[in-house]
Amino acid sequence: MTYYDDQSDWTSDDFYCLHRYLHKMLFYNKKRMDEIRAIDLNRMSAETKAIMYCIISYYHMDYLFELENLRGLSHCQPLKRPLIIDGDTANEDDVYKKMNVVF
């Protein structure tokens, strides 16, 4: 499973795994900068972009939006339908809720 895969049949568990992977990659960005700089937003689904936007915004890593390949994320729009990542936990009033990504 990668962030470029077709996600049309993904479950909340699949998106949870994707979130965990992206979280680690972005949170430890100094160690993973080569991978981050190679990201092609045009190949990603709206869901993946929204998850990335949420992680970057939640941890105040806005400097990542300045990378040439990630600039488009700064204009990321909320998802039209909720993306349920984990239905067992409460949703906080934060950037995830704004982007219609629900834990």
N, CA and C atoms as an extended XYZ file, in Angstrom:
309
Properties=species:S:1:pos:R:3:atomname:S:1:resname:S:1:resid:I:1 pbc="F F F"
N         0.848       -1.170        0.000 N   MET     1
C         0.000        0.000        0.000 CA  MET     1
C         0.897        1.238        0.000 C   MET     1
N         0.667        2.116       -0.975 N   THR     2
C         1.397        3.376       -1.004 CA  THR     2
C         0.413        4.531       -1.127 C   THR     2
N         0.925        5.725       -0.993 N   TYR     3
C         0.057        6.896       -1.078 CA  TYR     3
C        -0.363        7.216       -2.506 C   TYR     3
N         0.138        6.478       -3.502 N   TYR     4
C        -0.299        6.666       -4.886 CA  TYR     4
C        -1.321        5.609       -5.335 C   TYR     4
N        -1.601        4.632       -4.512 N   ASP     5
C        -2.523        3.554       -4.881 CA  ASP     5
C        -3.937        4.068       -5.129 C   ASP     5
N        -4.691        3.304       -5.918 N   ASP     6
C        -6.121        3.552       -6.079 CA  ASP     6
C        -6.775        3.222       -4.737 C   ASP     6
N        -7.501        4.166       -4.195 N   GLN     7
C        -8.076        4.000       -2.858 CA  GLN     7
C        -9.584        3.817       -2.887 C   GLN     7
N       -10.140        3.530       -4.043 N   SER     8
C       -11.592        3.458       -4.179 CA  SER     8
C       -12.230        2.370       -3.317 C   SER     8
N       -11.490        1.326       -2.995 N   ASP     9
C       -12.073        0.254       -2.177 CA  ASP     9
C       -11.434        0.161       -0.790 C   ASP     9
N       -10.782        1.224       -0.366 N   TRP    10
C       -10.107        1.200        0.934 CA  TRP    10
C       -11.099        1.290        2.084 C   TRP    10
N       -10.738        0.654        3.177 N   THR    11
C       -11.516        0.703        4.410 CA  THR    11
C       -10.905        1.751        5.339 C   THR    11
N       -11.573        2.001        6.453 N   SER    12
C       -11.022        2.946        7.431 CA  SER    12
C        -9.685        2.441        7.960 C   SER    12
N        -9.515        1.118        8.054 N   ASP    13
C        -8.235        0.559        8.508 CA  ASP    13
C        -7.106        0.871        7.524 C   ASP    13
N        -7.417        0.802        6.229 N   ASP    14
C        -6.413        1.136        5.215 CA  ASP    14
C        -5.989        2.597        5.339 C   ASP    14
N        -6.974        3.480        5.503 N   PHE    15
C        -6.654        4.898        5.642 CA  PHE    15
C        -5.930        5.175        6.957 C   PHE    15
N        -6.237        4.406        7.979 N   TYR    16
C        -5.519        4.542        9.248 CA  TYR    16
C        -4.036        4.200        9.049 C   TYR    16
N        -3.760        3.130        8.338 N   CYS    17
C        -2.372        2.742        8.052 CA  CYS    17
C        -1.672        3.812        7.221 C   CYS    17
N        -2.372        4.348        6.229 N   LEU    18
C        -1.804        5.420        5.422 CA  LEU    18
C        -1.491        6.627        6.296 C   LEU    18
N        -2.425        6.990        7.167 N   HIS    19
C        -2.203        8.124        8.066 CA  HIS    19
C        -0.964        7.897        8.929 C   HIS    19
N        -0.838        6.719        9.475 N   ARG    20
C         0.328        6.407       10.327 CA  ARG    20
C         1.624        6.540        9.533 C   ARG    20
N         1.635        6.020        8.304 N   TYR    21
C         2.833        6.102        7.471 CA  TYR    21
C         3.173        7.565        7.159 C   TYR    21
N         2.181        8.323        6.706 N   LEU    22
C         2.423        9.720        6.367 CA  LEU    22
C         2.826       10.522        7.595 C   LEU    22
N         2.211       10.205        8.733 N   HIS    23
C         2.556       10.889        9.981 CA  HIS    23
C         4.034       10.703       10.297 C   HIS    23
N         4.509        9.473       10.230 N   LYS    24
C         5.927        9.200       10.520 CA  LYS    24
C         6.835        9.903        9.516 C   LYS    24
N         6.474        9.829        8.235 N   MET    25
C         7.297       10.446        7.205 CA  MET    25
C         7.389       11.963        7.425 C   MET    25
N         6.260       12.616        7.649 N   LEU    26
C         6.248       14.067        7.781 CA  LEU    26
C         6.778       14.536        9.128 C   LEU    26
N         6.452       13.817       10.192 N   PHE    27
C         6.895       14.216       11.517 CA  PHE    27
C         8.419       14.133       11.632 C   PHE    27
N         8.998       13.118       11.043 N   TYR    28
C        10.455       12.951       11.058 CA  TYR    28
C        11.043       13.434        9.737 C   TYR    28
N        10.592       14.597        9.309 N   ASN    29
C        10.919       15.091        7.974 CA  ASN    29
C        12.404       15.313        7.746 C   ASN    29
N        13.160       15.596        8.766 N   LYS    30
C        14.600       15.796        8.555 CA  LYS    30
C        15.270       14.511        8.075 C   LYS    30
N        14.796       13.386        8.559 N   LYS    31
C        15.347       12.087        8.139 CA  LYS    31
C        14.735       11.597        6.831 C   LYS    31
N        13.556       12.095        6.481 N   ARG    32
C        12.813       11.579        5.317 CA  ARG    32
C        12.664       12.609        4.200 C   ARG    32
N        13.519       13.644        4.202 N   MET    33
C        13.362       14.740        3.257 CA  MET    33
C        13.485       14.296        1.802 C   MET    33
N        14.325       13.309        1.518 N   ASP    34
C        14.441       12.835        0.133 CA  ASP    34
C        13.108       12.298       -0.375 C   ASP    34
N        12.448       11.499        0.452 N   GLU    35
C        11.145       10.962        0.066 CA  GLU    35
C        10.109       12.084       -0.055 C   GLU    35
N        10.122       13.010        0.885 N   ILE    36
C         9.159       14.110        0.858 CA  ILE    36
C         9.341       14.959       -0.397 C   ILE    36
N        10.580       15.252       -0.750 N   ARG    37
C        10.847       16.073       -1.946 CA  ARG    37
C        10.474       15.346       -3.246 C   ARG    37
N        10.341       14.036       -3.196 N   ALA    38
C         9.993       13.252       -4.388 CA  ALA    38
C         8.480       13.077       -4.560 C   ALA    38
N         7.694       13.532       -3.607 N   ILE    39
C         6.235       13.366       -3.669 CA  ILE    39
C         5.668       14.127       -4.859 C   ILE    39
N         4.754       13.465       -5.572 N   ASP    40
C         4.051       14.063       -6.702 CA  ASP    40
C         2.576       14.191       -6.328 C   ASP    40
N         2.163       15.394       -5.952 N   LEU    41
C         0.775       15.608       -5.533 CA  LEU    41
C        -0.227       15.265       -6.619 C   LEU    41
N         0.161       15.402       -7.879 N   ASN    42
C        -0.751       15.113       -8.983 CA  ASN    42
C        -1.154       13.644       -9.043 C   ASN    42
N        -0.371       12.784       -8.449 N   ARG    43
C        -0.669       11.346       -8.446 CA  ARG    43
C        -1.472       10.920       -7.222 C   ARG    43
N        -1.738       11.842       -6.319 N   MET    44
C        -2.397       11.516       -5.053 CA  MET    44
C        -3.881       11.811       -5.096 C   MET    44
N        -4.618       11.032       -4.317 N   SER    45
C        -6.052       11.268       -4.170 CA  SER    45
C        -6.287       12.491       -3.277 C   SER    45
N        -7.481       13.006       -3.342 N   ALA    46
C        -7.865       14.124       -2.468 CA  ALA    46
C        -7.754       13.713       -1.003 C   ALA    46
N        -8.055       12.448       -0.714 N   GLU    47
C        -7.981       11.949        0.667 CA  GLU    47
C        -6.545       11.989        1.186 C   GLU    47
N        -5.604       11.534        0.377 N   THR    48
C        -4.200       11.527        0.793 CA  THR    48
C        -3.708       12.951        1.000 C   THR    48
N        -4.067       13.846        0.091 N   LYS    49
C        -3.655       15.246        0.234 CA  LYS    49
C        -4.245       15.857        1.504 C   LYS    49
N        -5.504       15.552        1.798 N   ALA    50
C        -6.138       16.090        3.004 CA  ALA    50
C        -5.450       15.565        4.259 C   ALA    50
N        -5.107       14.296        4.268 N   ILE    51
C        -4.393       13.725        5.418 CA  ILE    51
C        -3.047       14.414        5.594 C   ILE    51
N        -2.311       14.598        4.512 N   MET    52
C        -1.012       15.272        4.592 CA  MET    52
C        -1.173       16.704        5.091 C   MET    52
N        -2.167       17.407        4.564 N   TYR    53
C        -2.435       18.777        5.000 CA  TYR    53
C        -2.699       18.809        6.506 C   TYR    53
N        -3.521       17.891        6.970 N   CYS    54
C        -3.859       17.835        8.396 CA  CYS    54
C        -2.622       17.609        9.263 C   CYS    54
N        -1.800       16.677        8.881 N   ILE    55
C        -0.599       16.374        9.674 CA  ILE    55
C         0.321       17.584        9.722 C   ILE    55
N         0.588       18.164        8.575 N   ILE    56
C         1.484       19.322        8.516 CA  ILE    56
C         0.919       20.480        9.340 C   ILE    56
N        -0.360       20.757        9.197 N   SER    57
C        -0.983       21.872        9.916 CA  SER    57
C        -1.073       21.601       11.412 C   SER    57
N        -1.453       20.391       11.777 N   TYR    58
C        -1.626       20.047       13.192 CA  TYR    58
C        -0.331       20.240       13.976 C   TYR    58
N         0.786       19.871       13.364 N   TYR    59
C         2.084       19.975       14.038 CA  TYR    59
C         2.821       21.270       13.693 C   TYR    59
N         2.132       22.207       13.062 N   HIS    60
C         2.698       23.521       12.737 CA  HIS    60
C         3.999       23.407       11.950 C   HIS    60
N         4.009       22.500       10.981 N   MET    61
C         5.174       22.320       10.113 CA  MET    61
C         4.918       23.012        8.771 C   MET    61
N         4.382       24.227        8.835 N   ASP    62
C         4.006       24.956        7.628 CA  ASP    62
C         5.171       25.167        6.671 C   ASP    62
N         6.391       25.104        7.163 N   TYR    63
C         7.565       25.243        6.294 CA  TYR    63
C         7.592       24.162        5.213 C   TYR    63
N         6.908       23.033        5.438 N   LEU    64
C         6.849       21.994        4.412 CA  LEU    64
C         6.011       22.448        3.214 C   LEU    64
N         5.056       23.353        3.439 N   PHE    65
C         4.268       23.894        2.335 CA  PHE    65
C         5.126       24.741        1.398 C   PHE    65
N         6.289       25.134        1.851 N   GLU    66
C         7.188       25.944        1.031 CA  GLU    66
C         8.014       25.104        0.057 C   GLU    66
N         8.059       23.792        0.253 N   LEU    67
C         8.757       22.935       -0.692 CA  LEU    67
C         8.038       23.019       -2.033 C   LEU    67
N         8.789       23.092       -3.099 N   GLU    68
C         8.200       23.276       -4.429 CA  GLU    68
C         7.116       22.242       -4.728 C   GLU    68
N         7.376       20.994       -4.407 N   ASN    69
C         6.421       19.935       -4.740 CA  ASN    69
C         5.213       19.879       -3.800 C   ASN    69
N         5.283       20.547       -2.646 N   LEU    70
C         4.169       20.512       -1.692 CA  LEU    70
C         3.389       21.824       -1.628 C   LEU    70
N         3.771       22.810       -2.416 N   ARG    71
C         3.078       24.113       -2.370 CA  ARG    71
C         1.574       23.977       -2.590 C   ARG    71
N         1.185       23.074       -3.460 N   GLY    72
C        -0.238       22.887       -3.736 CA  GLY    72
C        -1.050       22.452       -2.530 C   GLY    72
N        -0.408       21.840       -1.551 N   LEU    73
C        -1.121       21.409       -0.343 CA  LEU    73
C        -1.654       22.591        0.450 C   LEU    73
N        -0.999       23.730        0.355 N   SER    74
C        -1.443       24.882        1.140 CA  SER    74
C        -2.830       25.357        0.685 C   SER    74
N        -3.279       24.918       -0.487 N   HIS    75
C        -4.605       25.266       -1.000 CA  HIS    75
C        -5.575       24.082       -0.920 C   HIS    75
N        -5.235       23.099       -0.127 N   CYS    76
C        -6.055       21.895       -0.001 CA  CYS    76
C        -7.445       22.251        0.541 C   CYS    76
N        -8.458       21.687       -0.083 N   GLN    77
C        -9.848       21.934        0.303 CA  GLN    77
C       -10.382       20.773        1.146 C   GLN    77
N       -11.342       21.051        2.022 N   PRO    78
C       -11.957       19.969        2.793 CA  PRO    78
C       -12.578       18.930        1.865 C   PRO    78
N       -12.566       17.704        2.309 N   LEU    79
C       -13.162       16.613        1.535 CA  LEU    79
C       -14.674       16.785        1.464 C   LEU    79
N       -15.265       16.362        0.371 N   LYS    80
C       -16.714       16.481        0.202 CA  LYS    80
C       -17.462       15.521        1.115 C   LYS    80
N       -16.881       14.342        1.306 N   ARG    81
C       -17.478       13.332        2.202 CA  ARG    81
C       -16.501       13.088        3.339 C   ARG    81
N       -16.998       12.800        4.526 N   PRO    82
C       -16.095       12.499        5.636 CA  PRO    82
C       -15.223       11.275        5.330 C   PRO    82
N       -13.988       11.364        5.699 N   LEU    83
C       -13.056       10.244        5.608 CA  LEU    83
C       -12.907        9.702        7.020 C   LEU    83
N       -13.504        8.551        7.289 N   ILE    84
C       -13.479        7.958        8.620 CA  ILE    84
C       -12.216        7.113        8.743 C   ILE    84
N       -11.311        7.551        9.597 N   ILE    85
C       -10.061        6.819        9.795 CA  ILE    85
C       -10.205        5.840       10.956 C   ILE    85
N       -10.847        6.288       12.023 N   ASP    86
C       -11.053        5.421       13.178 CA  ASP    86
C       -12.361        5.828       13.836 C   ASP    86
N       -13.377        5.047       13.637 N   GLY    87
C       -14.698        5.378       14.151 CA  GLY    87
C       -14.857        5.217       15.647 C   GLY    87
N       -13.845        4.706       16.344 N   ASP    88
C       -13.960        4.454       17.774 CA  ASP    88
C       -13.530        5.624       18.649 C   ASP    88
N       -12.883        6.623       18.059 N   THR    89
C       -12.393        7.732       18.876 CA  THR    89
C       -13.159        8.999       18.555 C   THR    89
N       -13.184        9.897       19.494 N   ALA    90
C       -13.912       11.151       19.330 CA  ALA    90
C       -13.129       12.109       18.436 C   ALA    90
N       -13.850       12.874       17.664 N   ASN    91
C       -13.237       13.867       16.785 CA  ASN    91
C       -13.037       15.174       17.549 C   ASN    91
N       -11.823       15.683       17.557 N   GLU    92
C       -11.536       16.950       18.200 CA  GLU    92
C       -11.842       18.089       17.238 C   GLU    92
N       -12.043       19.257       17.786 N   ASP    93
C       -12.276       20.447       16.970 CA  ASP    93
C       -10.925       21.004       16.538 C   ASP    93
N       -10.402       20.489       15.458 N   ASP    94
C        -9.084       20.884       14.987 CA  ASP    94
C        -9.035       20.845       13.470 C   ASP    94
N        -7.851       20.870       12.918 N   VAL    95
C        -7.682       20.903       11.471 CA  VAL    95
C        -8.250       19.648       10.800 C   VAL    95
N        -8.213       18.516       11.475 N   TYR    96
C        -8.778       17.299       10.892 CA  TYR    96
C       -10.277       17.483       10.656 C   TYR    96
N       -10.977       18.023       11.641 N   LYS    97
C       -12.403       18.242       11.496 CA  LYS    97
C       -12.668       19.224       10.365 C   LYS    97
N       -11.864       20.282       10.289 N   LYS    98
C       -12.006       21.277        9.227 CA  LYS    98
C       -11.895       20.638        7.843 C   LYS    98
N       -10.996       19.659        7.706 N   MET    99
C       -10.750       19.019        6.416 CA  MET    99
C       -11.663       17.805        6.180 C   MET    99
N       -12.586       17.537        7.127 N   ASN   100
C       -13.546       16.451        7.003 CA  ASN   100
C       -12.872       15.087        7.084 C   ASN   100
N       -11.797       15.024        7.903 N   VAL   101
C       -11.109       13.764        8.183 CA  VAL   101
C       -11.434       13.406        9.621 C   VAL   101
N       -12.082       12.282        9.827 N   VAL   102
C       -12.638       11.933       11.130 CA  VAL   102
C       -11.906       10.754       11.739 C   VAL   102
N       -11.491       10.910       12.974 N   PHE   103
C       -10.901        9.811       13.745 CA  PHE   103
C       -11.955        9.229       14.651 C   PHE   103
